[in-house]
């Protein structure tokens, strides 16, 4: 016979479920350490935490590509969600995604991703097999890394969705 003294408590509230979108709990982070376009150490926990055991370090992807990362701010201007996979050529994603801010921090003269030099030959810096979903009206920063492999030097071989060469 087994006696359970402290059973697993019930959840305090039901998580909201949206088809095709999974909400993962965010690790505890100090409020003064936001992760955004201006954060230079987005893959590290704020080291000014008093109680380090209550904070978690963010998972760092593609650590060896430190110098090849770039960040741009995009906005979903379409009326439908846009989902981008981890290894999809970012310059050829749904035309509903538009560039808002370039890496130098100023506004941009272009708004199409396929004309954005920072997006060409790059993919999202996220775990393999995952994706990022941009809801209508969402505006956020994305970190991009260079596409590696056989097609990395010939952008015609990446997806080929645009006529001609994506340069």
C-alpha positions in Angstrom: 0.0 0.0 0.0 1.3 3.5 -0.9 0.2 6.7 0.9 0.6 10.0 -0.9 1.0 12.9 1.6 1.4 15.8 -0.8 -0.3 15.1 -4.1 0.5 17.3 -7.1 -1.7 20.4 -6.8 -4.2 21.4 -9.4 -3.2 24.2 -11.9 -4.2 27.6 -10.7 -5.7 28.5 -14.0 -6.2 26.8 -17.4 -3.6 27.8 -20.0 -5.1 29.5 -23.0 -4.8 27.3 -26.1 -4.7 28.7 -29.6 -4.6 26.3 -32.6 -1.1 26.2 -34.0 0.5 28.2 -31.3 2.1 26.9 -28.1 2.7 29.3 -25.3 5.8 28.3 -23.4 6.4 29.7 -19.9 9.1 32.3 -19.9 12.0 31.8 -17.5 12.3 34.3 -14.7 14.4 37.3 -15.7 15.2 40.5 -13.8 12.9 43.3 -15.1 15.9 45.6 -15.7 17.4 43.1 -18.2 15.0 43.1 -21.1 15.7 41.1 -24.3 15.1 43.3 -27.3 16.9 44.8 -30.3 19.2 46.9 -28.1 20.2 44.0 -25.8 23.7 43.1 -26.6 23.7 39.9 -24.5 20.3 38.5 -25.3 21.6 34.9 -24.7 22.8 35.6 -21.1 21.1 36.1 -17.8 21.5 39.5 -16.2 24.5 39.1 -13.9 23.2 41.8 -11.5 20.7 39.4 -9.9 20.7 39.3 -6.1 19.4 35.7 -6.0 21.0 33.9 -8.9 19.2 30.6 -8.1 15.8 32.2 -9.0 16.9 33.4 -12.4 17.6 31.3 -15.5 19.9 31.8 -18.4 18.3 31.9 -21.8 19.3 29.1 -24.2 22.0 30.2 -26.6 21.8 29.0 -30.2 24.5 29.0 -32.8 27.2 30.2 -30.3 29.9 29.7 -32.9 28.3 32.3 -35.2 28.7 35.3 -32.9 30.1 37.6 -35.5 27.6 36.6 -38.2 24.5 37.6 -36.4 22.3 40.6 -37.3 19.0 41.9 -35.9 16.2 43.5 -37.7 12.7 44.6 -36.6 9.8 43.3 -38.6 6.1 43.8 -38.6 3.3 41.5 -39.8 1.1 43.8 -42.0 -1.1 41.1 -43.3 -4.5 40.1 -41.8 -3.3 36.5 -41.2 -0.6 35.0 -39.0 2.8 34.4 -40.6 4.8 31.4 -39.4 8.5 31.2 -40.3 10.5 28.0 -39.9 14.0 27.8 -38.4 15.9 27.2 -41.6 13.7 29.1 -44.1 15.4 31.9 -46.1 14.2 35.0 -44.3 14.3 37.2 -47.4 11.7 34.9 -49.1 9.1 34.6 -46.3 5.5 35.8 -46.6 5.3 39.3 -48.2 3.1 40.3 -45.2 6.3 40.6 -43.1 7.8 44.1 -43.6 11.1 45.6 -42.3 10.6 48.3 -39.8 14.1 49.1 -38.4 17.5 48.2 -39.8 20.4 47.0 -37.6 21.9 50.5 -37.4 18.8 51.5 -35.5 17.3 54.1 -37.9 14.2 53.8 -40.0 14.6 52.1 -43.3 13.9 53.3 -46.8 12.7 49.8 -47.9 10.0 47.8 -46.4 10.0 44.5 -48.3 12.1 41.7 -46.9 13.3 40.5 -50.2 15.0 43.9 -50.8 16.6 44.0 -47.3 20.3 43.2 -47.6 20.4 42.1 -43.9 17.8 39.3 -44.6 19.4 37.9 -47.7 21.1 34.5 -47.2 20.0 34.4 -43.6 17.6 32.4 -41.4 16.2 32.8 -37.9 18.5 32.2 -35.0 16.2 29.6 -33.3 16.4 25.9 -32.5 16.2 23.6 -35.5 12.7 22.3 -36.3 11.0 25.2 -34.5 9.3 28.3 -35.9 8.3 31.8 -35.0 4.7 32.9 -35.5 3.9 36.6 -36.2 0.3 37.5 -35.5 -1.3 40.3 -37.5 0.0 43.6 -36.4 2.9 42.0 -34.4 6.1 44.0 -34.5 9.3 42.4 -33.0 13.0 42.0 -33.4 14.4 38.9 -35.0 18.0 37.7 -34.8 19.3 36.3 -38.1 22.3 34.1 -38.9 23.8 33.1 -42.2 22.5 30.0 -43.9 25.2 27.3 -44.0 25.5 24.4 -46.4 25.7 23.8 -50.1 23.5 26.6 -51.1 25.1 29.3 -48.9 27.0 30.9 -51.8 24.3 30.7 -54.4 21.1 32.3 -53.4 19.3 31.0 -56.4 19.4 27.5 -54.8 17.9 28.6 -51.4 14.2 28.6 -52.2 13.7 30.0 -55.7 10.4 31.7 -54.9 11.5 35.0 -56.5 12.1 35.4 -60.2 15.8 35.8 -60.9 18.5 36.0 -58.3 17.8 37.3 -54.8 20.7 39.7 -54.2 
